[in-house]
Amino acid sequence: MSWIAVVALAVGAFLVAAFVLRVNRAGWTVLGAALLFGLTGYALQGSPNQPASPGEAQEQNDVDGELLVEARREFFDTTQFPSRWIVTGDSYVRRGDFEAASGFYRNAVEEAPKDREAWLALGIALVEHADGRLTPAALEAFERAQLLDQANGGPRYFLGLAWLRSGEIERTRELWREAIESAPVDAPWRESLSQRLARLDEILRPQAVETPEN
């Protein structure tokens, strides 16, 4: 693994913690320090250019399944239970088994092609199963969810997260702004998404450098 990949992994972990696991601003310093400490230790003892030994790879998942389900449910009426396929799929997401969850979500969209939450859940699970990569199947699922409800911010939010994890920051900002602009004024998730967009801008905003006058 190269140093670029190591640093990218650390940045990705920070972004996931801040926007998926919703670590508050007060915890950013601690989280950043922990990641920096880990990188320092790796610099001293690690071998970033050494190929991995066979059989040593372990499946790692930085996303808490329970919080992932809760984040998705924020965009829907929590007084109504989703379909039985979604409920079962969610149980596998909580265990971190995104492949199995994807199968149940596919059953949900086959049974009810207009179930917007099922399409969104499928897109999220496919991204996580691909270790954060936005696959064509996941992109299609997000697009189907959005077409079924243009005012719902869920598809744009989670699609934006996928782009963020790929380093496409401007795409993320554009999607989140579109979600906020398209949202009903009384949407319960609108303010939360606005805060996350502001938090993203704050993290990535370059420090202003004052040029001394001659």
Summary of the structure (lengths in Angstrom):
residues: 214
radius of gyration: 18.9
end to end distance: 46.4
largest distance: 71.2
contacts: 590
relative contact order: 0.09
helix: 66%
strand: 0%
